[in-house]
Amino acid sequence: MDNKTFSIVSYIATPIGWLISYFAGKEKANDLLKYHLKQSLGLAIISIIFNIALSIIIMIVPALSLLGLVGIVFFILMIIGIINAANEVQKPLPIIGKMFEDKFGFIG
């Protein structure tokens, strides 16, 4: 597989896809793959933190269970990331992408 494919896979099934892309593409990683690995890892971390916080809030106030629909935003961000990777564009994800452009030094 090439770096474009690994970039796309990094967004799919986030933890597993990310690990596959990281370890399989590590040998011949270019800037595109490194960029999308950072973006998809950032998206996964933010999504996990949000889901944990939301679960706690819903346990305390069950009437706020409709906030679970906000999770659709993370799915939309994942689709945007896949589209950017497929087009071979190093464009940050909306809302959260700028935070992760220079993070995760172990990827670069």
C-alpha positions as CSV (number, residue, x, y, z in Angstrom):
1,M,0.0,0.0,0.0
2,D,1.1,3.6,-0.6
3,N,1.1,6.5,1.7
4,K,-2.2,7.9,0.4
5,T,-3.9,4.6,1.3
6,F,-2.3,4.5,4.7
7,S,-3.5,8.1,5.3
8,I,-7.0,7.1,4.5
9,V,-6.8,4.0,6.7
10,S,-5.6,6.0,9.6
11,Y,-9.1,7.6,10.0
12,I,-11.0,4.3,9.5
13,A,-11.7,2.3,12.7
14,T,-9.6,4.9,14.4
15,P,-7.5,3.0,16.9
16,I,-6.9,-0.1,14.8
17,G,-6.7,1.7,11.5
18,W,-4.3,4.2,13.0
19,L,-2.0,1.5,14.4
20,I,-2.0,-0.3,11.0
21,S,-1.1,2.9,9.2
22,Y,1.6,3.9,11.7
23,F,3.4,0.6,11.8
24,A,3.0,-0.5,8.2
25,G,3.8,3.0,6.8
26,K,6.6,3.8,9.2
27,E,9.3,2.6,6.8
28,K,8.4,4.9,3.9
29,A,6.3,7.6,5.5
30,N,6.2,10.9,3.7
31,D,4.8,14.3,4.9
32,L,1.3,13.4,3.8
33,L,1.1,10.3,5.9
34,K,2.7,11.9,8.9
35,Y,0.3,14.8,8.7
36,H,-2.8,12.6,8.6
37,L,-1.5,10.4,11.3
38,K,-1.3,13.4,13.6
39,Q,-4.8,14.6,12.6
40,S,-6.4,11.2,13.0
41,L,-4.8,10.6,16.4
42,G,-5.9,14.0,17.6
43,L,-9.4,13.3,16.4
44,A,-9.4,10.0,18.2
45,I,-8.1,11.5,21.5
46,I,-10.7,14.4,21.4
47,S,-13.5,11.9,20.6
48,I,-12.6,9.6,23.5
49,I,-12.3,12.5,26.0
50,F,-15.7,13.8,24.8
51,N,-17.4,10.5,25.1
52,I,-16.1,9.9,28.6
53,A,-17.2,13.3,29.7
54,L,-20.6,12.9,28.1
55,S,-21.1,9.5,29.7
56,I,-20.4,11.1,33.1
57,I,-22.8,14.0,32.4
58,I,-25.5,11.7,31.2
59,M,-25.2,9.5,34.4
60,I,-25.7,12.6,36.5
61,V,-28.4,14.3,34.4
62,P,-30.2,11.6,32.2
63,A,-32.3,14.3,30.6
64,L,-29.3,15.5,28.7
65,S,-29.0,12.2,26.8
66,L,-29.7,14.0,23.5
67,L,-26.2,15.5,23.7
68,G,-25.1,12.1,22.4
69,L,-26.1,13.3,19.0
70,V,-23.1,15.7,19.1
71,G,-21.0,12.6,18.4
72,I,-22.1,12.9,14.8
73,V,-19.7,15.8,14.6
74,F,-16.8,13.4,15.1
75,F,-18.1,11.2,12.3
76,I,-18.3,14.2,10.0
77,L,-14.7,15.2,10.9
78,M,-13.6,11.7,10.1
79,I,-15.2,11.9,6.7
80,I,-13.6,15.2,6.0
81,G,-10.2,13.8,7.0
82,I,-10.7,10.8,4.7
83,I,-11.6,13.2,1.8
84,N,-8.5,15.3,2.5
85,A,-6.3,12.2,2.6
86,A,-7.8,10.9,-0.6
87,N,-7.2,14.2,-2.3
88,E,-3.6,14.2,-0.9
89,V,-4.2,17.6,0.8
90,Q,-2.6,18.6,4.1
91,K,-5.5,20.6,5.3
92,P,-6.4,20.6,9.0
93,L,-9.7,19.3,10.2
94,P,-12.2,22.0,11.1
95,I,-12.4,23.1,14.7
96,I,-9.7,20.8,16.1
97,G,-7.2,20.3,13.3
98,K,-4.9,23.3,14.1
99,M,-4.2,22.0,17.6
100,F,-2.6,18.8,16.3
101,E,-0.4,20.1,13.4
102,D,2.7,20.4,15.6
103,K,1.9,17.8,18.3
104,F,2.9,14.1,18.5
105,G,6.6,14.4,17.8
106,F,7.1,10.6,17.8
107,I,5.3,10.5,14.5
108,G,7.7,12.9,12.7
